[in-house]
């Protein structure tokens, strides 16, 4: 009888440890996602300043600004990773347009904004890598035995990796 109670206590302790481990990993995913949101918000706040610098150099800046503003609003409402990918493409368009205008490239204000955007992009890239690492760790945990049993019982769901559409970042063309 004592052996059965001892084994039951050990089993309960193991279940608690596995459950707490899943909770920690899920919270790490949430925290990583929050970091991405912070950097995206910083970048989105910087974009109107860049567009203002580009104004007068490109004819379609109003349409581009409206599109970026709309995508930003949609992202803020849904937090959908696909909206972040669309915004990446539009932001790259702003940067490519700017490259076509030497006076704009020489502007101290534009260079400062571009430097800040590059810094935020680097931080965002690091945050995406951390998020994907945390998601992979969490997903592996809920798929591995014996934690997969516990994950099903407590309804832990797989998280989605942050992926940009393939080829979109490299093949950006400004839309005039």
C-alpha positions as a Markdown table, in Angstrom:
| # | Residue | x | y | z |
|---|---|---|---|---|
| 1 | Unk | 0.0 | 0.0 | 0.0 |
| 2 | Unk | 2.8 | 2.4 | 0.9 |
| 3 | Unk | 4.6 | 1.6 | -2.4 |
| 4 | Unk | 1.4 | 2.5 | -4.3 |
| 5 | Unk | 1.0 | 5.8 | -2.5 |
| 6 | Unk | 4.7 | 6.6 | -3.1 |
| 7 | Unk | 4.3 | 5.8 | -6.8 |
| 8 | Unk | 1.2 | 7.9 | -7.0 |
| 9 | Unk | 3.0 | 10.8 | -5.4 |
| 10 | Unk | 5.9 | 10.5 | -7.8 |
| 11 | Unk | 3.4 | 10.4 | -10.7 |
| 12 | Unk | 1.7 | 13.5 | -9.5 |
| 13 | Unk | 5.0 | 15.3 | -9.1 |
| 14 | Unk | 6.0 | 14.4 | -12.6 |
| 15 | Unk | 2.7 | 15.6 | -14.0 |
| 16 | Unk | 3.0 | 18.9 | -12.1 |
| 17 | Unk | 6.6 | 19.3 | -13.4 |
| 18 | Unk | 5.6 | 18.6 | -17.0 |
| 19 | Unk | 2.6 | 20.9 | -16.8 |
| 20 | Unk | 4.7 | 23.7 | -15.3 |
| 21 | Unk | 7.3 | 23.2 | -18.0 |
| 22 | Unk | 4.6 | 23.5 | -20.7 |
| 23 | Unk | 3.3 | 26.7 | -19.1 |
| 24 | Unk | 6.8 | 28.2 | -19.0 |
| 25 | Unk | 7.3 | 27.4 | -22.6 |
| 26 | Unk | 4.0 | 28.8 | -23.7 |
| 27 | Unk | 4.7 | 32.0 | -21.8 |
| 28 | Unk | 8.1 | 32.3 | -23.4 |
| 29 | Unk | 6.3 | 32.1 | -26.8 |
| 30 | Unk | 3.9 | 34.9 | -25.7 |
| 31 | Unk | 6.7 | 37.0 | -24.5 |
| 32 | Unk | 8.7 | 36.5 | -27.7 |
| 33 | Unk | 5.6 | 37.4 | -29.7 |
| 34 | Unk | 5.1 | 40.5 | -27.6 |
| 35 | Unk | 8.7 | 41.6 | -28.5 |
| 36 | Unk | 7.9 | 41.3 | -32.2 |
| 37 | Unk | 4.8 | 43.4 | -31.6 |
| 38 | Unk | 6.9 | 46.1 | -29.9 |
| 39 | Unk | 9.5 | 46.2 | -32.7 |
| 40 | Unk | 6.7 | 46.2 | -35.4 |
| 41 | Unk | 5.0 | 49.1 | -33.6 |
| 42 | Unk | 8.3 | 51.0 | -33.4 |
| 43 | Unk | 8.8 | 50.4 | -37.1 |
| 44 | Unk | 5.3 | 51.4 | -38.0 |
| 45 | Unk | 5.7 | 54.6 | -36.0 |
| 46 | Unk | 8.8 | 55.4 | -38.0 |
| 47 | Unk | 7.3 | 54.8 | -41.4 |
| 48 | Unk | 5.1 | 58.0 | -41.6 |
| 49 | Unk | 8.3 | 60.0 | -41.0 |
| 50 | Unk | 10.1 | 58.2 | -43.8 |
| 51 | Unk | 7.1 | 58.7 | -46.1 |
| 52 | Unk | 7.1 | 62.4 | -45.2 |
| 53 | Unk | 10.8 | 62.6 | -46.3 |
| 54 | Unk | 10.0 | 60.8 | -49.5 |
| 55 | Unk | 7.0 | 63.2 | -50.2 |
| 56 | Unk | 7.7 | 65.4 | -53.2 |
| 57 | Unk | 10.1 | 62.8 | -54.6 |
| 58 | Unk | 7.5 | 60.3 | -55.6 |
| 59 | Unk | 4.1 | 60.7 | -57.1 |
| 60 | Unk | 2.4 | 57.8 | -55.4 |
| 61 | Unk | 3.4 | 58.6 | -51.8 |
| 62 | Unk | -0.2 | 59.2 | -50.7 |
| 63 | Unk | -1.4 | 55.9 | -52.0 |
| 64 | Unk | 1.6 | 54.1 | -50.4 |
| 65 | Unk | 1.0 | 55.9 | -47.1 |
| 66 | Unk | -2.7 | 55.0 | -47.1 |
| 67 | Unk | -1.8 | 51.3 | -47.9 |
| 68 | Unk | 0.8 | 51.2 | -45.1 |
| 69 | Unk | -1.7 | 52.9 | -42.7 |
| 70 | Unk | -4.4 | 50.4 | -43.6 |
| 71 | Unk | -2.1 | 47.4 | -43.2 |
| 72 | Unk | -0.9 | 48.8 | -39.9 |
| 73 | Unk | -4.5 | 49.1 | -38.7 |
| 74 | Unk | -5.3 | 45.6 | -39.8 |
| 75 | Unk | -2.3 | 44.2 | -38.1 |
| 76 | Unk | -3.1 | 46.1 | -34.9 |
| 77 | Unk | -6.6 | 44.6 | -34.9 |
| 78 | Unk | -5.7 | 41.0 | -35.9 |
| 79 | Unk | -2.1 | 40.6 | -35.0 |
| 80 | Unk | -2.0 | 38.3 | -38.0 |
| 81 | Unk | 1.5 | 37.4 | -39.1 |
| 82 | Unk | 0.5 | 37.7 | -42.8 |
| 83 | Unk | -0.3 | 41.4 | -42.3 |
| 84 | Unk | 3.2 | 41.9 | -40.9 |
| 85 | Unk | 4.6 | 40.2 | -44.1 |
| 86 | Unk | 2.6 | 42.6 | -46.3 |
| 87 | Unk | 3.8 | 45.6 | -44.3 |
| 88 | Unk | 7.4 | 44.4 | -44.8 |
| 89 | Unk | 6.9 | 44.5 | -48.5 |
| 90 | Unk | 5.5 | 48.0 | -48.5 |
| 91 | Unk | 8.2 | 49.3 | -46.2 |
| 92 | Unk | 10.8 | 47.9 | -48.6 |
| 93 | Unk | 9.0 | 49.8 | -51.4 |
| 94 | Unk | 9.5 | 53.0 | -49.5 |
| 95 | Unk | 13.2 | 52.3 | -49.2 |
| 96 | Unk | 13.6 | 51.4 | -52.8 |
| 97 | Unk | 11.8 | 54.6 | -53.9 |
| 98 | Unk | 14.1 | 56.6 | -51.8 |
| 99 | Unk | 17.1 | 55.0 | -53.4 |
| 100 | Unk | 16.0 | 56.5 | -56.8 |
| 101 | Unk | 16.3 | 60.1 | -55.5 |
| 102 | Unk | 19.9 | 61.2 | -54.8 |
| 103 | Unk | 18.8 | 64.4 | -53.0 |
| 104 | Unk | 16.6 | 62.4 | -50.7 |
| 105 | Unk | 19.4 | 59.9 | -49.9 |
| 106 | Unk | 21.7 | 62.8 | -49.0 |
| 107 | Unk | 19.1 | 64.4 | -46.6 |
| 108 | Unk | 20.4 | 64.2 | -43.0 |
| 109 | Unk | 16.8 | 63.6 | -41.7 |
| 110 | Unk | 16.3 | 60.7 | -44.1 |
| 111 | Unk | 19.6 | 59.2 | -43.3 |
| 112 | Unk | 18.8 | 59.3 | -39.6 |
| 113 | Unk | 15.4 | 57.8 | -40.1 |
| 114 | Unk | 16.9 | 55.1 | -42.4 |
| 115 | Unk | 19.6 | 54.4 | -39.7 |
| 116 | Unk | 16.8 | 54.0 | -37.1 |
| 117 | Unk | 14.8 | 51.8 | -39.3 |
| 118 | Unk | 17.8 | 49.6 | -40.0 |
| 119 | Unk | 18.4 | 49.3 | -36.2 |
| 120 | Unk | 14.8 | 48.4 | -35.6 |
| 121 | Unk | 14.9 | 45.8 | -38.5 |
| 122 | Unk | 17.9 | 44.2 | -36.9 |
| 123 | Unk | 16.2 | 44.0 | -33.5 |
| 124 | Unk | 13.0 | 42.7 | -35.2 |
| 125 | Unk | 15.0 | 40.0 | -37.0 |
| 126 | Unk | 16.5 | 38.9 | -33.7 |
| 127 | Unk | 13.1 | 38.9 | -32.0 |
| 128 | Unk | 11.7 | 36.7 | -34.9 |
| 129 | Unk | 14.5 | 34.2 | -34.4 |
| 130 | Unk | 13.9 | 34.1 | -30.7 |
| 131 | Unk | 10.1 | 33.7 | -31.2 |
| 132 | Unk | 10.6 | 30.9 | -33.7 |
| 133 | Unk | 13.1 | 29.2 | -31.4 |
| 134 | Unk | 10.6 | 29.4 | -28.5 |
| 135 | Unk | 7.7 | 28.2 | -30.7 |
| 136 | Unk | 9.8 | 25.2 | -31.9 |
| 137 | Unk | 10.7 | 24.3 | -28.3 |
| 138 | Unk | 7.1 | 24.6 | -27.2 |
| 139 | Unk | 5.7 | 22.6 | -30.2 |
| 140 | Unk | 8.3 | 19.9 | -29.7 |
| 141 | Unk | 7.3 | 19.6 | -26.1 |
| 142 | Unk | 3.6 | 19.2 | -26.8 |
| 143 | Unk | 4.4 | 16.6 | -29.5 |
| 144 | Unk | 6.9 | 14.6 | -27.4 |
| 145 | Unk | 6.0 | 11.7 | -25.2 |
| 146 | Unk | 4.9 | 11.8 | -22.4 |
| 147 | Unk | 4.1 | 15.5 | -22.3 |
| 148 | Unk | 2.0 | 15.1 | -25.4 |
| 149 | Unk | -0.6 | 13.2 | -23.3 |
| 150 | Unk | -0.7 | 16.0 | -20.8 |
| 151 | Unk | -0.8 | 18.6 | -23.6 |
| 152 | Unk | -3.9 | 17.0 | -25.0 |
| 153 | Unk | -5.6 | 16.7 | -21.6 |
| 154 | Unk | -5.0 | 20.4 | -20.9 |
| 155 | Unk | -5.7 | 21.5 | -24.5 |
| 156 | Unk | -2.3 | 23.0 | -25.4 |
| 157 | Unk | -2.2 | 23.9 | -29.1 |
| 158 | Unk | 0.7 | 24.2 | -31.4 |
| 159 | Unk | 1.9 | 27.8 | -32.1 |
| 160 | Unk | 2.6 | 29.1 | -35.6 |
| 161 | Unk | 6.1 | 30.0 | -36.7 |
| 162 | Unk | 6.7 | 33.5 | -37.9 |
| 163 | Unk | 7.5 | 33.2 | -41.6 |
| 164 | Unk | 7.7 | 35.8 | -44.3 |
| 165 | Unk | 6.4 | 34.8 | -47.7 |
| 166 | Unk | 9.3 | 33.2 | -49.6 |
| 167 | Unk | 11.1 | 35.4 | -52.1 |
| 168 | Unk | 9.1 | 38.5 | -51.1 |
| 169 | Unk | 12.0 | 40.2 | -49.3 |
| 170 | Unk | 14.5 | 39.7 | -52.1 |
| 171 | Unk | 12.3 | 40.6 | -55.1 |
| 172 | Unk | 10.7 | 43.9 | -54.1 |
| 173 | Unk | 10.0 | 46.3 | -56.9 |
| 174 | Unk | 8.7 | 49.8 | -56.2 |
| 175 | Unk | 5.2 | 50.4 | -57.4 |
| 176 | Unk | 4.7 | 53.7 | -59.1 |
